[in-house]
Amino acid sequence: MRQYRENLEKIDFDKMMADMEDLANRYAIANNIKEEIIIVLIVYETPTNPCSERKPLQDYFNDHGVECKELDYPINNLSSIKDEPFDF
């Protein structure tokens, strides 16, 4: 995981954030979305896996002043998920 974190530090954080913000803005304009676009990182591993990239990713963003934590809604609360299909 140390090597993974070292590789994360090679990323130009400010450029990456600017690119993500630009993508979110362009997507909102193209789809006439008035609400704030929230970008979510998805790590396909259990949080209890000791080799999970979750912690280094969270630390990386948090160390750069961007709050990054486990998603609490609605994923962890299955009763809040509607039975309706998602509309893309």
KAWO-V377463 format. One record per residue. N is the residue number from 1. RES is the residue in one small letter. SS is DSSP state (A for helix, B for strand, O for the rest). PHI is phi in radians with two decimals (none if undefined). PSI is psi as a letter, one per 20 degrees, with the letter a starting at -180 (NA if undefined). Layout:
n	res	ss	phi	psi
N	RES	SS	PHI	PSI
N	RES	SS	PHI	PSI
This chain:
n	res	ss	phi	psi
1	m	O	none	h
2	r	A	-1.09	g
3	q	A	-1.13	h
4	y	A	-1.07	g
5	r	A	-1.13	g
6	e	A	-1.06	h
7	n	A	-1.17	h
8	l	A	-1.04	h
9	e	O	-1.18	i
10	k	O	-1.38	i
11	i	O	-1.36	p
12	d	O	-1.29	n
13	f	A	-1.02	g
14	d	A	-1.09	g
15	k	A	-1.17	g
16	m	A	-1.04	g
17	m	A	-1.15	g
18	a	A	-1.11	g
19	d	A	-1.13	g
20	m	A	-1.16	g
21	e	A	-1.14	g
22	d	A	-1.09	g
23	l	A	-1.04	g
24	a	A	-1.08	g
25	n	A	-1.13	g
26	r	A	-1.13	h
27	y	A	-1.13	g
28	a	A	-1.09	g
29	i	A	-1.15	g
30	a	A	-1.11	h
31	n	O	-1.93	j
32	n	O	0.90	l
33	i	O	-1.67	p
34	k	O	-1.61	h
35	e	O	-1.30	r
36	e	O	-1.14	p
37	i	O	-1.50	p
38	i	O	-1.97	p
39	i	O	-1.55	p
40	v	O	-2.10	p
41	l	O	-1.54	p
42	i	O	-2.01	p
43	v	O	-1.96	o
44	y	O	-1.53	m
45	e	O	-2.75	q
46	t	O	-1.26	q
47	p	O	-1.09	i
48	t	O	-1.51	i
49	n	O	-1.26	o
50	p	O	-1.14	i
51	c	O	-1.75	j
52	s	O	-1.16	q
53	e	O	-1.35	i
54	r	A	-0.92	g
55	k	A	-1.10	g
56	p	A	-1.06	h
57	l	A	-1.13	g
58	q	A	-1.07	g
59	d	A	-1.07	g
60	y	A	-1.02	g
61	f	A	-1.19	g
62	n	A	-1.05	g
63	d	A	-1.14	h
64	h	O	-1.73	j
65	g	O	1.46	j
66	v	O	-1.98	o
67	e	O	-1.07	p
68	c	O	-2.43	o
69	k	O	-2.52	r
70	e	O	-1.09	p
71	l	O	-1.18	p
72	d	O	-1.84	i
73	y	O	-2.49	p
74	p	O	-1.61	j
75	i	O	-0.98	g
76	n	O	-1.37	i
77	n	O	-2.16	n
78	l	A	-1.07	h
79	s	A	-1.19	i
80	s	A	-1.56	i
81	i	O	-1.45	p
82	k	O	-1.28	q
83	d	O	-1.41	j
84	e	O	-1.49	q
85	p	O	-1.21	q
86	f	O	-1.24	q
87	d	O	-1.87	o
88	f	O	-1.63	NA
